């Protein structure tokens, strides 16, 4: 069947005042004593007992019509595949993969030590950027979930995004994230509350799949099955284990031994301000460049702005009580009002701080019946906004490889080759992930180092940061900005779309919006006229 095209001719469907609150069942607190009820299986959850599941490949399936398939799509008609998938970690990557595997018809069990983010608690409740490539993958996994995410998210890809001088506020380069999306029929980038996203995913995955307060601390792969052990001593068996337990992954540590994450050299302060800039209709996000520091602001809808302040310093720093805001104002003293006003508009208790780490992607992501996904294997610096997006792409690819292996086992009448499917997933993902990981590191360097390709000199020219003087090296970096940057953005946002199956083409923004955006890119004066005005605080 040919792909259908969905078109919305108004931007009103994606209002700037979108609210983040999404109802969720308050009973989504799964104690370790309860777990998914599976027919024909007996559970014994006493301490140090193993919950056993007898699993054979290519066995029985639920009755289906002759023309029904097991692709992403007809969820109710999925064959029940007798392969049990264990997932360590119920963050965004773990939940998206659990959803993808479930939609493929696999049995899934997610172990999560703390569902506070889903309950709306915990520190890191801030928004997350879901770019076109990840939204397209999510559409291919579950179109209803993708539609809900896009409905409640705040569109930023239809506006100007880019780099500006931290002191003068003048534009250095504008990023076009709109064109790479619409040319390929992909959804346009959104920002959504992390809490809301996890709520949507948890509901779609199902309460019977997720076990809360269940921290995987150990596993044994005997070649025919994987047994995981929880912190409370309980054990569960399955056919494979996916480590989606984040940058400090215990699964990764057991697979490859202890290896420290790499400190980026920067600590990050973040906050959400009740603040509506005058340029809200024309600017989605900006990165303000500075010497050994930079500042990022983004519209997140509902009359709020999210900001991140990066400062180069050793890890482990601690602020004095109620001292974060004061310190930030000193660090960014003399910067343009666009940045300072956001700090001033944020309550002290709403400012969080964390050191930024990443992990260099390796050639080996797994062994045997165990593999890794997302931050557990390729944690990135946040400068590209692609960390969560890569985890979503991982999830699609891994579920696809498992489905392909299952179909091969059915055709041949032999057991499913779990090991080969996991290695195939890892091969498919390594190159793209490594390139984008490197781009994120390079973006951090460019955003905080005064070099010619950024347009600011070294050494004696450092004094220019104290004056409102344009970048003297603006011409020197123009080749990279005008030629390389659009090519890279196009590949990041749309380079994986040809591999996605089962998603409709999407055209969600009007031609009028596209024309206006193009004018802002090509005419600085038109953009200045559009954004001229003062910030308005709620």
Secondary structure, DSSP 8 states (H G I E B T S, - for coil): ----EEE---GGGG-TT--------TT----TT-----TT-----STT-EE-----TT-------TT---SSS-GGG---EEEEEEEE--SHHHHHHHHHHHHTTEEEEEE-S--HHHHT-SS---EEEE-HHHHHHHHHH-HHHHHHHHHHSEE-TTSEEEEEETTT--EEEEE--HHHHHHTT----EEEEHHHHHHHHHHHH-TTTEESS--EEEEEE-SS-EEEEETTS-EEEESEEEE---TT-HHHHHHH-----EEEEEEEEEEEEEEE-TTTTTEEEEEEEETTEEEEEEEEETTEEEEEEEEE--TT----TT-HHHHHHHHTTT--HHHHHHHHTS-GGG-EEEEEEE----S---BTTEEE-THHHH---GGGS-HHHHHHHHHHHHHHHHHHHHHHHHHHTS---HHHHHHHHHHHHHHHHHHHHHHHHHHHHHHH---GGGT--SGGGGGGGGTT---TTTTTTHHIIIIIHHHHHHHHHHTTGGG--S--EEE-S-HHHHHHHHHHHH-HHHHHHHH-S--EE-
